[in-house]
Amino acid sequence: MLDVLPPAPLTLRHHLEPLIEHHGLWRVLKAAFAARRKLRREAKLARSLAHLSPHLRRDVGLPPEAPPERDYALWLR
């Protein structure tokens, strides 16, 4: 019986070459930098909203975080 090996994973170059051929190097680079900028902006926004209470998060349209679990073991001592 022959063992079938999984195909070698494609490198980033294999994914980018068709995009560069079709759209051009500068457009691909511009899109990559724009995507990175968007990810950094979203991460910065998430960090700035982390301190809000669940009520304020709900008021601005964000999902409220789950309330922390109560430690009932402390009450039973």
N, C-alpha and C positions, 0 to 999 in steps of 0.2 A: 504494500500500500504506500502510496506517495503522500508525504506530508505537504500540505499546501501552506506556504508561508504567507503571512499577510503582506500586502504591498508596502513598500517603503513609504513613510510619510513624506508628503510633498513639503518642500521648503517654502519659505516666504517668497523667494524669487520666482518660483513656479506660479504663484498666485498673482504676483505683481506684474510680471512681464506682459500678460494679455491686456491688463488695464492700462499700462503705460503705452503699449502699441496702439490701443484704441483711442485713449483720451490725451495722451501726451504726459511727459514727465512732470511739468510744472503744475498741471491740474491735479495729478495724483498726489503730489507733495502738498499742494494747497489743501486738498481734502483731508489728508492725513493730519496736518497741523490743526485744521479746524475741528476735527473729531477729538484730538487730544485736548484742545482748549475747552471744548464743551464738557468733556469728562472732568477736567480740573475744576471748571466752574460749578458743575453739579456737586462734586465732592465738597467744595468750599461752602456751598449753600447748605448741604446736609450737616456739616459741622456747625454752622452758625445757628441752625434750627434745633440742634440736639438738646439745648437747655430749656426749651419751651415746655410748659405744662401740657398735659393731655387736652385740657379745655382750650387753650390757645391754639394748639395744633389742629384741633377739630374746627375751630373758627376760621382758620386760614385755608382749610380744605385738605389738610394732611390727615392721614390715618392716625388716630390716637394710639399711643403705645399701650400695651397691656399693663394694667396696674401690677405693681410688685406683689408677689405672693406673701401672705401673712404667715409669720412663723408661729403657729399655734402651740408648738412645743414649749415656747417661752411662757405661755399662759398657763400651762398645765403643771408648772413646777410648784 
